Amino acid sequence: NELNLKNDLRKINENNEINKKLINDINELEKEDLREIDIDKLNFNAASFKSRIIKIEEGLLSARKSLNECKHDYLKSEKLIRDIKDLEKCPTCFLGVNDEHKKNIIDNEEMKLQDLKENIKIYTKNENDLVKDLEIVKNEIEYINELKNKNEIIKLKSKNLNEKKERHAKLINDNNEINESIKIIESRKLELNSRINEFKDLNYDSIKKELDSVLKEEKEILIAKNTYDNESKSINKE
């Protein structure tokens, strides 16, 4: 009983030490904001942003294509103006080219250059705006992914918190059961001590000597009995 009592008290102390750490962990976790994020809303927003990215990239592709075409036409007109200024004879008929005709061509190309400059500005601005929009939307998607990761951590912490609470409750229940066991053991100890006290006035050595004498006498009687039994069998046989 004393051994069982010692083991029960040791177990209670161990449970109490574990409970102290559990309570500390539970308090720390409960200080945090463990409210879960609306994943459905995040997924909806992510899908919306991905759709916007597709549209922006299509617009960006179109703007860059138009910009490249304008730049190509601009360089082409500049080259034509240079060529016309240096032109003395028509490359086809080899006749002289008058200045008025050259001026008309150059004026026409310079007007085209002005239009192309404006278009290049417009498409360049459009490209820059779309690049900024694309970066903003990608940042939003990245932020949504961060929120999703954060939500996973929150779910793990919530699960950890619930597990710690359950273990804490179980240890308390275990201790209550052990305390009931301790009460039974202590009651049994009182009973045993009472029974021990009944023999406190007895002399052990004297009783032991008496017991040895009785056991010796019993042995002698058994030997004598066996002898008489054998004689009895022999007589009965005769």
Residue frames as a rotation matrix with the C-alpha (Angstrom) as fourth column:
ASN 1
0.560 0.829 0.000 0.00
0.829 -0.560 0.000 0.00
0.000 0.000 -1.000 0.00
GLU 2
0.460 -0.465 -0.757 2.81
0.128 -0.808 0.575 2.41
-0.879 -0.361 -0.312 0.82
LEU 3
-0.646 -0.686 0.335 4.47
0.385 0.086 0.919 1.58
-0.659 0.723 0.209 -2.52
ASN 4
-0.161 0.693 0.703 1.19
0.971 -0.016 0.239 2.21
0.177 0.721 -0.670 -4.37
LEU 5
0.741 0.426 -0.518 0.76
0.569 -0.809 0.148 5.46
-0.356 -0.404 -0.842 -2.46
LYS 6
-0.062 -0.871 -0.487 4.26
0.125 -0.491 0.862 6.57
-0.990 -0.008 0.140 -3.39
ASN 7
-0.720 -0.182 0.670 3.63
0.642 0.190 0.743 5.81
-0.262 0.965 -0.020 -7.06
ASP 8
0.265 0.911 0.315 0.31
0.952 -0.299 0.061 7.68
0.150 0.284 -0.947 -7.04
LEU 9
0.657 -0.074 -0.750 1.86
0.311 -0.880 0.359 10.77
-0.686 -0.469 -0.555 -5.43
ARG 10
-0.478 -0.877 -0.045 4.71
0.224 -0.172 0.959 10.68
-0.849 0.449 0.279 -7.96
LYS 11
-0.477 0.381 0.792 2.19
0.878 0.166 0.449 10.46
0.040 0.910 -0.414 -10.81
ILE 12
0.641 0.739 -0.207 0.22
0.756 -0.654 0.005 13.43
-0.132 -0.159 -0.978 -9.45
ASN 13
0.269 -0.638 -0.721 3.40
0.106 -0.725 0.681 15.51
-0.957 -0.260 -0.127 -9.23
GLU 14
-0.726 -0.524 0.445 4.32
0.447 0.132 0.885 14.59
-0.523 0.841 0.139 -12.80
ASN 15
-0.049 0.816 0.576 0.82
0.984 -0.060 0.169 15.51
0.172 0.575 -0.800 -14.01
ASN 16
0.698 0.312 -0.645 0.99
0.523 -0.837 0.161 18.83
-0.489 -0.449 -0.747 -12.15
GLU 17
-0.251 -0.875 -0.414 4.31
0.109 -0.451 0.886 19.70
-0.962 0.177 0.209 -13.81
ILE 18
-0.725 0.056 0.687 2.92
0.683 0.195 0.704 18.88
-0.095 0.979 -0.179 -17.24
ASN 19
0.306 0.950 0.067 -0.22
0.951 -0.309 0.028 20.89
0.048 0.055 -0.997 -16.46
LYS 20
0.288 -0.279 -0.916 1.82
0.322 -0.873 0.367 23.96
-0.902 -0.400 -0.162 -15.52
LYS 21
-0.774 -0.627 -0.081 3.45
0.088 -0.234 0.968 23.95
-0.627 0.743 0.237 -18.96
LEU 22
-0.508 0.664 0.548 0.13
0.849 0.283 0.446 23.24
0.141 0.692 -0.708 -20.67
ILE 23
0.475 0.716 -0.512 -1.56
0.798 -0.596 -0.093 26.15
-0.372 -0.364 -0.854 -18.89
ASN 24
-0.096 -0.616 -0.782 1.29
0.042 -0.787 0.616 28.47
-0.994 0.026 0.102 -19.89
ASP 25
-0.915 -0.242 0.324 1.06
0.295 0.152 0.943 27.30
-0.277 0.958 -0.068 -23.52
ILE 26
-0.129 0.960 0.249 -2.73
0.988 0.102 0.116 27.66
0.086 0.261 -0.962 -23.53
ASN 27
0.438 0.273 -0.856 -2.52
0.514 -0.857 -0.011 31.21
-0.737 -0.436 -0.516 -22.14
GLU 28
-0.507 -0.715 -0.480 0.04
-0.061 -0.526 0.848 32.20
-0.860 0.460 0.223 -24.78
LEU 29
-0.848 0.226 0.478 -2.06
0.529 0.342 0.777 30.75
0.012 0.912 -0.410 -27.62
GLU 30
0.124 0.986 -0.109 -5.24
0.989 -0.132 -0.067 32.39
-0.080 -0.099 -0.992 -26.34
LYS 31
-0.013 -0.205 -0.979 -3.54
0.238 -0.951 0.196 35.80
-0.971 -0.231 0.062 -26.50
GLU 32
-0.919 -0.391 -0.055 -3.25
0.017 -0.179 0.984 35.42
-0.394 0.903 0.171 -30.27
ASP 33
-0.035 0.893 -0.449 -6.01
-0.807 -0.291 -0.514 36.18
-0.590 0.344 0.730 -32.76
LEU 34
-0.844 -0.300 0.445 -6.89
-0.092 0.898 0.430 32.70
-0.528 0.322 -0.786 -33.97
ARG 35
0.275 0.956 -0.100 -9.99
-0.233 -0.034 -0.972 33.65
-0.933 0.291 0.213 -35.95
GLU 36
-0.338 -0.385 0.859 -9.88
0.644 0.571 0.509 31.84
-0.686 0.725 0.055 -39.29
ILE 37
-0.635 0.029 -0.772 -9.98
-0.470 -0.808 0.355 33.81
-0.614 0.588 0.527 -42.54
ASP 38
0.476 0.868 0.140 -12.81
-0.287 0.303 -0.909 33.33
-0.831 0.392 0.393 -45.05
ILE 39
-0.517 -0.756 0.401 -11.02
0.077 0.425 0.902 31.04
-0.853 0.497 -0.162 -47.53
ASP 40
0.066 0.626 0.777 -13.95
0.913 0.277 -0.300 31.04
-0.403 0.729 -0.553 -49.98
LYS 41
0.901 0.250 -0.355 -13.75
0.152 -0.947 -0.282 34.83
-0.407 0.200 -0.891 -50.21
LEU 42
0.082 -0.961 -0.264 -9.98
-0.437 -0.273 0.857 34.67
-0.896 0.045 -0.442 -50.71
ASN 43
-0.498 -0.238 0.834 -10.35
0.494 0.713 0.498 32.09
-0.713 0.660 -0.237 -53.49
PHE 44
0.524 0.762 0.381 -13.03
0.794 -0.273 -0.544 34.22
-0.310 0.587 -0.748 -55.16
ASN 45
0.785 -0.287 -0.549 -10.80
-0.259 -0.957 0.129 37.31
-0.562 0.041 -0.826 -55.03
ALA 46
-0.261 -0.941 0.215 -7.81
-0.198 0.270 0.942 35.31
-0.945 0.204 -0.257 -56.30
ALA 47
-0.189 0.276 0.942 -9.84
0.837 0.548 0.007 34.04
-0.514 0.790 -0.334 -59.28
SER 48
0.840 0.539 -0.050 -11.01
0.460 -0.760 -0.459 37.60
-0.286 0.363 -0.887 -60.01
PHE 49
0.465 -0.750 -0.470 -7.44
-0.477 -0.660 0.581 38.93
-0.746 -0.046 -0.664 -59.92
LYS 50
-0.435 -0.621 0.652 -6.18
0.207 0.636 0.743 36.11
-0.876 0.458 -0.148 -62.16
SER 51
0.295 0.633 0.716 -8.89
0.902 0.062 -0.427 37.00
-0.315 0.772 -0.552 -64.68
ARG 52
0.919 0.001 -0.394 -7.75
-0.040 -0.995 -0.095 40.63
-0.392 0.103 -0.914 -64.53
ILE 53
-0.027 -1.000 -0.003 -4.16
-0.264 0.004 0.965 39.55
-0.964 0.027 -0.264 -65.12
ILE 54
-0.243 -0.013 0.970 -5.19
0.769 0.608 0.201 37.76
-0.592 0.794 -0.138 -68.31
LYS 55
0.725 0.601 0.336 -6.98
0.684 -0.573 -0.452 40.89
-0.079 0.557 -0.827 -69.58
ILE 56
0.732 -0.519 -0.441 -4.09
-0.301 -0.827 0.474 43.18
-0.611 -0.214 -0.762 -68.60
GLU 57
-0.258 -0.883 0.392 -1.55
0.036 0.397 0.917 40.91
-0.965 0.251 -0.071 -70.29
GLU 58
0.070 0.363 0.929 -3.70
0.949 0.261 -0.174 40.85
-0.306 0.894 -0.327 -73.44
GLY 59
0.952 0.303 -0.039 -3.91
0.287 -0.931 -0.225 44.65
-0.105 0.203 -0.973 -73.36
LEU 60
0.406 -0.886 -0.223 -0.17
-0.335 -0.371 0.866 44.90
-0.850 -0.277 -0.448 -72.71
LEU 61
-0.283 -0.473 0.834 0.57
0.561 0.624 0.544 42.62
-0.778 0.622 0.089 -75.66
SER 62
0.454 0.557 0.696 -1.66
0.891 -0.268 -0.367 44.73
-0.018 0.786 -0.617 -77.90
ALA 63
0.944 -0.111 -0.311 -0.13
-0.044 -0.976 0.215 48.03
-0.327 -0.189 -0.926 -76.65
ARG 64
0.066 -0.997 0.048 3.43
-0.166 0.037 0.985 46.77
-0.984 -0.073 -0.163 -77.20
LYS 65
-0.139 -0.038 0.990 2.56
0.856 0.498 0.139 45.51
-0.498 0.867 -0.037 -80.65
SER 66
0.774 0.498 0.391 1.09
0.624 -0.701 -0.344 48.90
0.103 0.510 -0.854 -81.60
LEU 67
0.754 -0.560 -0.343 4.04
-0.237 -0.719 0.653 50.70
-0.613 -0.411 -0.675 -80.00
ASN 68
-0.180 -0.866 0.466 6.54
0.240 0.421 0.875 48.60
-0.954 0.269 0.132 -81.95
GLU 69
0.138 0.324 0.936 4.62
0.979 0.100 -0.179 49.22
-0.151 0.941 -0.303 -85.18
CYS 70
0.971 0.236 -0.031 4.64
0.234 -0.969 -0.075 52.99
-0.048 0.065 -0.997 -84.54
LYS 71
0.398 -0.901 -0.171 8.37
-0.268 -0.293 0.918 52.96
-0.877 -0.320 -0.358 -83.77
HIS 72
-0.242 -0.456 0.857 9.00
0.645 0.584 0.493 50.95
-0.725 0.672 0.153 -86.91
ASP 73
0.484 0.510 0.711 6.93
0.869 -0.378 -0.320 53.38
0.106 0.772 -0.627 -89.03
TYR 74
0.920 -0.179 -0.350 8.67
-0.034 -0.923 0.382 56.32
-0.391 -0.340 -0.855 -87.35
LEU 75
-0.022 -0.994 0.104 12.12
-0.037 0.105 0.994 55.00
-0.999 0.018 -0.039 -88.25
LYS 76
-0.125 0.075 0.989 10.88
0.904 0.419 0.083 54.21
-0.408 0.905 -0.120 -91.73
SER 77
0.828 0.488 0.276 9.61
0.556 -0.777 -0.295 57.81
0.071 0.398 -0.915 -92.22
GLU 78
0.647 -0.670 -0.363 12.84
-0.245 -0.634 0.733 59.27
-0.722 -0.385 -0.575 -90.84
LYS 79
-0.286 -0.774 0.565 14.84
0.353 0.463 0.813 57.16
-0.891 0.432 0.141 -93.28
LEU 80
0.203 0.456 0.866 12.57
0.972 0.011 -0.233 58.18
-0.116 0.890 -0.441 -96.14
ILE 81
0.966 0.138 -0.218 13.04
0.142 -0.990 0.007 61.88
-0.215 -0.038 -0.976 -95.30
ARG 82
0.208 -0.969 -0.131 16.81
-0.234 -0.179 0.956 61.44
-0.950 -0.169 -0.264 -95.22
ASP 83
-0.322 -0.310 0.894 16.76
0.671 0.592 0.447 59.55
-0.668 0.744 0.017 -98.49
ILE 84
0.574 0.626 0.528 14.53
0.818 -0.410 -0.404 62.14
-0.036 0.663 -0.747 -100.16
LYS 85
0.829 -0.298 -0.473 16.75
-0.131 -0.926 0.353 65.01
-0.543 -0.231 -0.807 -99.06
ASP 86
-0.164 -0.986 0.042 19.77
-0.286 0.088 0.954 63.30
-0.944 0.145 -0.296 -100.60
LEU 87
0.098 0.282 0.954 17.90
0.701 0.661 -0.267 62.17
-0.706 0.695 -0.133 -103.70
GLU 88
-0.522 -0.322 -0.790 18.97
-0.320 -0.784 0.531 63.83
-0.791 0.530 0.307 -107.02
LYS 89
-0.611 0.299 -0.733 17.44
-0.724 0.164 0.671 61.46
0.320 0.940 0.116 -109.53
CYS 90
0.460 0.826 0.327 14.50
-0.873 0.487 -0.002 59.09
-0.161 -0.284 0.945 -109.48
PRO 91
-0.431 -0.686 0.586 15.87
-0.581 0.708 0.402 55.56
-0.691 -0.168 -0.704 -108.93
THR 92
0.152 0.577 0.802 13.28
0.323 0.738 -0.592 54.20
-0.934 0.349 -0.074 -111.39
CYS 93
0.847 0.277 0.454 13.34
0.511 -0.184 -0.840 56.56
-0.149 0.943 -0.297 -114.37
PHE 94
-0.089 -0.990 -0.113 16.70
0.951 -0.118 0.286 58.23
-0.296 -0.082 0.952 -113.60
LEU 95
0.135 0.196 0.971 15.15
0.532 -0.842 0.096 61.68
0.836 0.503 -0.218 -114.21
GLY 96
-0.844 -0.493 0.211 15.89
0.137 -0.578 -0.804 64.61
0.518 -0.650 0.556 -111.93
VAL 97
0.016 0.826 -0.563 13.59
0.959 0.146 0.242 65.17
0.282 -0.544 -0.791 -108.94
ASN 98
-0.128 -0.047 0.991 12.51
0.116 -0.993 -0.032 68.78
0.985 0.111 0.133 -108.47
ASP 99
-0.932 -0.359 0.044 12.67
0.032 -0.203 -0.979 70.40
0.360 -0.911 0.201 -105.05
GLU 100
-0.380 0.863 0.334 8.93
-0.906 -0.420 0.056 71.03
0.189 -0.281 0.941 -104.82
HIS 101
0.408 0.511 -0.757 8.14
-0.400 0.845 0.354 67.35
0.821 0.159 0.549 -105.22
LYS 102
-0.393 -0.657 -0.643 10.77
0.395 0.511 -0.763 66.49
0.830 -0.555 0.059 -102.63
LYS 103
-0.896 0.064 0.440 9.32
-0.374 -0.645 -0.667 69.12
0.241 -0.761 0.602 -100.30
ASN 104
0.068 0.998 -0.016 5.81
-0.881 0.067 0.468 67.70
0.468 -0.018 0.883 -100.67
ILE 105
0.325 -0.015 -0.946 7.03
0.103 0.994 0.020 64.20
0.940 -0.104 0.325 -99.80
ILE 106
-0.690 -0.675 -0.261 9.08
0.364 -0.012 -0.931 65.48
0.625 -0.738 0.254 -96.85
ASP 107
-0.661 0.513 0.547 6.19
-0.701 -0.683 -0.207 67.60
0.268 -0.521 0.811 -95.53
ASN 108
0.361 0.845 -0.393 3.87
-0.644 0.531 0.550 64.63
0.674 0.054 0.737 -95.78
GLU 109
0.111 -0.412 -0.905 6.32
0.414 0.847 -0.334 62.35
0.903 -0.337 0.264 -93.94
GLU 110
-0.872 -0.446 0.202 6.97
0.046 -0.484 -0.874 64.98
0.487 -0.753 0.443 -91.24
MET 111
-0.172 0.895 0.411 3.21
-0.911 -0.304 0.280 65.16
0.376 -0.326 0.867 -90.62
LYS 112
0.543 0.312 -0.780 3.22
-0.133 0.949 0.286 61.39
0.829 -0.051 0.556 -90.31
LEU 113
-0.435 -0.799 -0.415 6.12
0.402 0.241 -0.884 61.68
0.806 -0.551 0.216 -87.84
GLN 114
-0.713 0.238 0.659 4.11
-0.598 -0.696 -0.396 64.08
0.365 -0.677 0.639 -85.67
ASP 115
0.389 0.920 -0.054 1.18
-0.800 0.366 0.476 61.64
0.457 -0.142 0.878 -85.62
LEU 116
0.377 -0.321 -0.869 3.52
0.205 0.944 -0.260 58.75
0.903 -0.080 0.422 -84.90
LYS 117
-0.729 -0.649 0.218 5.17
-0.015 -0.303 -0.953 60.69
0.684 -0.698 0.211 -82.03
GLU 118
-0.296 0.717 0.631 1.76
-0.930 -0.367 -0.020 61.25
0.217 -0.593 0.775 -80.45
ASN 119
0.656 0.566 -0.498 0.83
-0.493 0.822 0.284 57.60
0.571 0.059 0.819 -80.89
ILE 120
-0.099 -0.789 -0.607 4.16
0.269 0.566 -0.779 56.49
0.958 -0.240 0.157 -79.44
LYS 121
-0.784 -0.130 0.607 3.50
-0.466 -0.522 -0.714 58.66
0.410 -0.843 0.349 -76.37
ILE 122
0.154 0.953 0.262 0.01
-0.964 0.087 0.249 57.24
0.215 -0.291 0.932 -76.02
TYR 123
0.671 0.107 -0.733 1.09
-0.166 0.986 -0.008 53.62
0.722 0.127 0.680 -76.42
THR 124
-0.435 -0.881 -0.185 4.10
0.126 0.144 -0.982 54.14
0.892 -0.450 0.049 -74.13
LYS 125
-0.611 0.303 0.731 1.87
-0.766 -0.459 -0.449 55.60
0.200 -0.835 0.513 -71.43
ASN 126
0.499 0.849 -0.175 -0.64
-0.802 0.529 0.279 52.82
0.329 0.001 0.944 -71.99
GLU 127
0.270 -0.507 -0.819 2.14
0.095 0.860 -0.501 50.23
0.958 0.057 0.280 -71.65
ASN 128
-0.753 -0.615 0.236 3.46
-0.119 -0.225 -0.967 51.83
0.647 -0.756 0.096 -68.45
ASP 129
-0.253 0.751 0.610 -0.02
-0.960 -0.273 -0.061 52.03
0.120 -0.601 0.790 -66.95
LEU 130
0.677 0.516 -0.524 -0.71
-0.508 0.843 0.174 48.40
0.532 0.149 0.834 -67.78
VAL 131
-0.146 -0.819 -0.555 2.65
0.169 0.532 -0.829 47.33
0.975 -0.215 0.061 -66.31
LYS 132
-0.796 -0.093 0.598 1.78
-0.508 -0.434 -0.744 49.17
0.329 -0.896 0.298 -63.07
ASP 133
0.211 0.958 0.194 -1.70
-0.967 0.176 0.182 47.62
0.140 -0.226 0.964 -63.02
LEU 134
0.497 -0.085 -0.864 -0.16
-0.173 0.965 -0.195 44.19
0.850 0.246 0.465 -63.58
GLU 135
-0.603 -0.788 -0.123 2.27
0.048 0.118 -0.992 44.70
0.796 -0.604 -0.034 -60.70
ILE 136
-0.532 0.488 0.692 -0.57
-0.837 -0.425 -0.343 45.85
0.127 -0.762 0.635 -58.41
VAL 137
0.538 0.810 -0.233 -2.73
-0.782 0.583 0.220 42.83
0.314 0.064 0.947 -59.24
LYS 138
0.199 -0.560 -0.804 0.21
0.082 0.827 -0.556 40.42
0.977 0.045 0.211 -58.81
ASN 139
-0.802 -0.467 0.373 0.91
-0.276 -0.265 -0.924 42.00
0.530 -0.844 0.083 -55.42
GLU 140
-0.053 0.880 0.471 -2.74
-0.996 -0.080 0.036 41.46
0.069 -0.468 0.881 -54.48
ILE 141
0.673 0.260 -0.693 -2.49
-0.347 0.938 0.014 37.78
0.653 0.231 0.721 -55.45
GLU 142
-0.321 -0.874 -0.366 0.74
0.126 0.343 -0.931 37.48
0.938 -0.345 0.000 -53.46
TYR 143
-0.683 0.145 0.716 -1.01
-0.688 -0.455 -0.565 39.06
0.244 -0.879 0.411 -50.46
ILE 144
0.445 0.895 -0.030 -3.89
-0.862 0.437 0.255 36.58
0.242 -0.087 0.966 -50.82
ASN 145
0.390 -0.391 -0.834 -1.39
0.043 0.912 -0.408 33.70
0.920 0.123 0.372 -50.83
GLU 146
-0.725 -0.651 0.225 0.21
-0.144 -0.177 -0.974 35.13
0.674 -0.738 0.035 -47.68
LEU 147
-0.247 0.733 0.634 -3.23
-0.967 -0.233 -0.108 35.24
0.068 -0.640 0.766 -46.04
LYS 148
0.655 0.464 -0.597 -3.84
-0.489 0.862 0.133 31.63
0.576 0.205 0.791 -47.05
ASN 149
-0.145 -0.805 -0.575 -0.52
0.217 0.541 -0.813 30.59
0.965 -0.243 0.096 -45.49
LYS 150
-0.772 -0.085 0.630 -1.36
-0.517 -0.494 -0.700 32.61
0.371 -0.866 0.337 -42.39
ASN 151
0.228 0.954 0.196 -4.74
-0.948 0.171 0.270 30.86
0.224 -0.247 0.943 -42.20
GLU 152
0.458 -0.144 -0.877 -3.04
-0.037 0.983 -0.181 27.46
0.888 0.115 0.445 -42.33
ILE 153
-0.670 -0.740 -0.059 -0.85
0.104 -0.014 -0.995 28.50
0.735 -0.672 0.086 -39.40
ILE 154
-0.471 0.598 0.649 -3.96
-0.862 -0.470 -0.193 29.71
0.190 -0.650 0.736 -37.53
LYS 155
0.557 0.714 -0.425 -5.65
-0.631 0.696 0.343 26.34
0.541 0.078 0.838 -38.14
LEU 156
0.039 -0.644 -0.764 -2.59
0.272 0.743 -0.612 24.49
0.962 -0.184 0.204 -36.82
LYS 157
-0.857 -0.365 0.365 -2.42
-0.189 -0.436 -0.880 26.72
0.480 -0.823 0.304 -33.74
SER 158
-0.056 0.925 0.377 -6.16
-0.968 -0.142 0.205 26.28
0.243 -0.354 0.903 -33.10
LYS 159
0.591 0.216 -0.777 -5.78
-0.201 0.973 0.118 22.52
0.782 0.086 0.618 -33.38
ASN 160
-0.407 -0.841 -0.357 -2.76
0.298 0.247 -0.922 22.66
0.864 -0.481 0.150 -31.05
LEU 161
-0.684 0.220 0.695 -4.73
-0.645 -0.627 -0.437 24.79
0.339 -0.748 0.571 -28.57
ASN 162
0.397 0.918 -0.006 -7.66
-0.840 0.366 0.400 22.34
0.369 -0.154 0.916 -28.54
GLU 163
0.375 -0.336 -0.864 -5.31
0.145 0.942 -0.304 19.37
0.916 -0.011 0.402 -28.10
LYS 164
-0.724 -0.684 0.085 -3.58
0.071 -0.197 -0.978 21.07
0.686 -0.702 0.191 -25.16
LYS 165
-0.352 0.689 0.633 -6.95
-0.906 -0.420 -0.047 21.88
0.233 -0.591 0.772 -23.55
GLU 166
0.627 0.600 -0.498 -8.08
-0.506 0.799 0.325 18.28
0.592 0.048 0.804 -23.97
ARG 167
-0.016 -0.718 -0.695 -4.85
0.354 0.646 -0.676 16.96
0.935 -0.257 0.243 -22.47
HIS 168
-0.782 -0.221 0.583 -5.11
-0.366 -0.593 -0.717 19.45
0.504 -0.774 0.383 -19.62
ALA 169
0.123 0.929 0.350 -8.67
-0.959 0.020 0.282 18.28
0.255 -0.370 0.893 -18.87
LYS 170
0.596 0.063 -0.801 -7.58
-0.114 0.993 -0.007 14.62
0.795 0.095 0.599 -19.06
LEU 171
-0.466 -0.847 -0.254 -4.72
0.229 0.162 -0.960 15.17
0.855 -0.506 0.119 -16.62
ILE 172
-0.581 0.354 0.733 -7.08
-0.770 -0.532 -0.353 16.87
0.265 -0.769 0.582 -14.18
ASN 173
0.542 0.825 -0.163 -9.46
-0.754 0.562 0.339 13.91
0.371 -0.061 0.927 -14.49
ASP 174
0.244 -0.552 -0.797 -6.54
0.168 0.834 -0.526 11.49
0.955 -0.006 0.297 -14.00
ASN 175
-0.761 -0.572 0.307 -5.48
-0.144 -0.312 -0.939 13.35
0.633 -0.759 0.155 -10.87
ASN 176
-0.102 0.814 0.572 -9.03
-0.976 -0.195 0.102 13.20
0.195 -0.548 0.814 -9.52
GLU 177
0.727 0.340 -0.596 -9.06
-0.320 0.936 0.144 9.43
0.607 0.086 0.790 -10.06
ILE 178
-0.176 -0.879 -0.444 -5.62
0.274 0.389 -0.879 9.09
0.945 -0.277 0.173 -8.44
ASN 179
-0.659 -0.014 0.752 -6.80
-0.611 -0.573 -0.547 11.16
0.438 -0.820 0.369 -5.46
GLU 180
0.481 0.864 0.148 -9.71
-0.837 0.402 0.372 8.74
0.262 -0.303 0.916 -5.02
SER 181
0.532 -0.381 -0.756 -7.22
0.139 0.920 -0.365 5.88
0.835 0.089 0.543 -5.17
ILE 182
-0.567 -0.785 0.250 -5.08
-0.064 -0.261 -0.963 7.64
0.821 -0.562 0.098 -2.53
LYS 183
-0.147 0.610 0.779 -8.11
-0.953 -0.298 0.053 7.93
0.265 -0.735 0.625 -0.23
ILE 184
0.817 0.453 -0.358 -8.72
-0.395 0.890 0.226 4.17
0.421 -0.043 0.906 -0.56
ILE 185
0.127 -0.870 -0.477 -5.03
0.294 0.492 -0.819 3.42
0.947 -0.036 0.318 0.08
GLU 186
-0.643 -0.378 0.666 -4.92
-0.429 -0.543 -0.722 5.65
0.634 -0.750 0.187 3.15
SER 187
0.313 0.824 0.473 -8.10
-0.931 0.167 0.326 4.05
0.189 -0.542 0.819 4.48
ARG 188
0.785 -0.088 -0.613 -6.55
-0.001 0.990 -0.144 0.63
0.620 0.114 0.777 3.90
LYS 189
-0.292 -0.956 0.022 -3.37
0.076 -0.046 -0.996 1.75
0.954 -0.289 0.086 5.66
LEU 190
-0.318 0.266 0.910 -5.39
-0.884 -0.429 -0.184 2.80
0.341 -0.863 0.371 8.73
GLU 191
0.756 0.654 -0.032 -7.05
-0.619 0.730 0.290 -0.60
0.213 -0.200 0.956 8.74
LEU 192
0.498 -0.648 -0.576 -3.72
0.254 0.744 -0.618 -2.39
0.829 0.161 0.535 8.44
ASN 193
-0.503 -0.686 0.526 -2.14
-0.286 -0.441 -0.850 -0.24
0.816 -0.578 0.025 11.15
SER 194
0.145 0.659 0.738 -5.07
-0.972 -0.046 0.232 -1.10
0.186 -0.751 0.633 13.41
ARG 195
0.918 0.180 -0.354 -4.53
-0.173 0.984 0.052 -4.79
0.358 0.013 0.934 12.78
ILE 196
0.031 -0.985 -0.169 -0.79
0.183 0.172 -0.968 -4.40
0.983 -0.001 0.186 13.39
ASN 197
-0.362 -0.142 0.921 -1.52
-0.729 -0.573 -0.375 -2.72
0.581 -0.807 0.104 16.72
GLU 198
0.728 0.678 0.096 -3.43
-0.610 0.578 0.543 -5.83
0.313 -0.454 0.834 17.81
PHE 199
0.770 -0.486 -0.413 -0.09
0.454 0.873 -0.180 -7.70
0.448 -0.049 0.893 17.88
LYS 200
0.324 -0.712 0.623 2.01
-0.356 -0.702 -0.617 -5.00
0.876 -0.022 -0.481 19.48
ASP 201
0.373 -0.148 0.916 2.03
-0.927 -0.011 0.376 -6.72
-0.046 -0.989 -0.142 22.93
LEU 202
0.996 0.010 0.085 3.08
-0.005 0.998 -0.059 -10.08
-0.085 0.058 0.995 21.58
ASN 203
0.201 -0.978 0.051 6.66
-0.596 -0.081 0.799 -11.34
-0.777 -0.191 -0.600 21.98
TYR 204
0.589 0.061 -0.806 7.81
-0.794 0.228 -0.563 -12.43
0.149 0.972 0.183 18.57
ASP 205
-0.439 -0.860 -0.261 10.72
-0.765 0.510 -0.392 -14.55
0.470 0.027 -0.882 19.76
SER 206
-0.653 0.259 0.712 8.53
-0.487 0.576 -0.656 -16.43
-0.580 -0.775 -0.250 22.24
ILE 207
0.457 0.889 -0.036 5.82
-0.551 0.251 -0.795 -17.05
-0.698 0.384 0.605 19.70
LYS 208
0.343 -0.425 -0.838 8.38
-0.858 0.222 -0.463 -18.13
0.382 0.878 -0.289 17.11
LYS 209
-0.737 -0.646 0.197 9.91
-0.662 0.633 -0.401 -20.59
0.135 -0.426 -0.895 19.57
GLU 210
-0.287 0.738 0.611 6.47
-0.414 0.479 -0.774 -21.95
-0.864 -0.475 0.169 20.42
LEU 211
0.634 0.520 -0.573 5.64
-0.713 0.104 -0.693 -22.28
-0.301 0.848 0.437 16.70
ASP 212
-0.137 -0.775 -0.617 8.89
-0.857 0.405 -0.318 -24.15
0.496 0.486 -0.720 16.01
SER 213
-0.803 -0.147 0.577 8.14
-0.508 0.676 -0.534 -26.53
-0.311 -0.722 -0.617 18.90
VAL 214
0.153 0.952 0.264 4.63
-0.438 0.305 -0.846 -27.20
-0.886 0.014 0.464 17.63
LEU 215
0.546 -0.005 -0.838 5.89
-0.833 0.105 -0.543 -27.76
0.091 0.994 0.053 14.08
LYS 216
-0.563 -0.810 -0.165 8.51
-0.754 0.585 -0.299 -30.21
0.339 -0.045 -0.940 15.40
GLU 217
-0.589 0.433 0.682 5.86
-0.375 0.602 -0.705 -32.05
-0.716 -0.671 -0.192 17.41
GLU 218
0.497 0.804 -0.326 3.59
-0.640 0.086 -0.763 -32.15
-0.586 0.588 0.558 14.34
LYS 219
0.111 -0.558 -0.822 6.41
-0.909 0.278 -0.311 -33.69
0.403 0.782 -0.476 12.32
GLU 220
-0.843 -0.449 0.298 7.02
-0.538 0.726 -0.429 -36.38
-0.024 -0.521 -0.853 14.96
ILE 221
-0.169 0.877 0.450 3.33
-0.393 0.358 -0.847 -37.23
-0.904 -0.320 0.284 15.10
LEU 222
0.561 0.357 -0.747 3.21
-0.810 0.052 -0.584 -37.55
-0.169 0.933 0.318 11.29
ILE 223
-0.382 -0.784 -0.489 6.20
-0.797 0.547 -0.254 -39.90
0.467 0.293 -0.834 11.38
ALA 224
-0.817 0.133 0.561 4.54
-0.344 0.668 -0.660 -42.01
-0.462 -0.733 -0.500 14.12
LYS 225
0.226 0.971 -0.077 1.27
-0.581 0.071 -0.811 -42.04
-0.782 0.228 0.581 12.17
ASN 226
0.287 -0.184 -0.940 3.04
-0.918 0.229 -0.325 -43.31
0.275 0.956 -0.103 9.07
THR 227
-0.777 -0.630 -0.009 4.66
-0.584 0.726 -0.363 -46.07
0.235 -0.277 -0.932 11.13
TYR 228
-0.547 0.660 0.515 1.32
-0.264 0.448 -0.854 -47.17
-0.795 -0.603 -0.071 12.61
ASP 229
0.401 0.694 -0.598 -0.31
-0.794 -0.062 -0.604 -46.99
-0.457 0.717 0.526 9.18
ASN 230
-0.150 -0.558 -0.816 2.30
-0.851 0.493 -0.181 -49.35
0.503 0.667 -0.549 7.78
GLU 231
-0.938 -0.170 0.303 1.90
-0.325 0.737 -0.592 -51.76
-0.123 -0.654 -0.747 10.73
SER 232
-0.149 0.975 0.165 -1.86
-0.491 0.072 -0.868 -51.66
-0.859 -0.210 0.468 10.31
LYS 233
0.359 0.224 -0.906 -1.57
-0.932 0.130 -0.337 -52.58
0.043 0.966 0.255 6.63
SER 234
-0.586 -0.678 -0.444 0.76
-0.629 0.726 -0.280 -55.49
0.512 0.115 -0.851 7.47
ILE 235
-0.818 0.335 0.467 -1.60
-0.257 0.513 -0.819 -56.82
-0.514 -0.790 -0.334 10.17
ASN 236
0.185 0.952 -0.242 -4.64
-0.668 -0.059 -0.742 -56.51
-0.721 0.299 0.625 7.91
LYS 237
0.068 -0.247 -0.967 -2.79
-0.930 0.334 -0.151 -58.37
0.361 0.909 -0.207 5.18
GLU 238
-0.903 -0.423 -0.069 -1.97
-0.355 0.829 -0.432 -61.26
0.240 -0.366 -0.899 7.56
